[in-house]
């Protein structure tokens, strides 16, 4: 899990294991209201997919979530996978 402050707002970015499929997910949630702001599906270290959201997302938040998804998708590259 990672806490990120972007544009004065705090976000919690974390990995969620898929239960009924092979994919895992990385979610980014706003800490002030718990809203899911961004979600990335991880099929493989090379297969990262931005999931559609019903509202606009800050580009910096999406970029930070993608960076974290890349870290956890490739734990052997020296990144923590928690």
CORHU-V685363 format. One record per backbone hydrogen bond with DSSP energy under -0.5 kcal/mol. CO is the residue of the C=O (numbers start at 1). NH is the residue of the N-H. Records with the same first field share a line. If there is no record, write none. Layout:
BEGIN
CO->NH + NH
END
This chain:
BEGIN
2->4 + 13
4->6 + 11
6->9
9->6
10->31
11->4 + 13
12->29
13->2
14->27
16->25
24->42
25->16
26->40
27->14
28->37 + 38
29->12
30->34
35->30 + 37
38->28
39->51
40->26
41->43 + 49
42->24
44->47
46->48
47->43 + 44
49->41
58->62
59->63
60->64
61->65
62->66
63->67
64->68
65->69
66->70
67->71
68->72
69->73
70->74
72->75
74->77 + 79
75->78
END
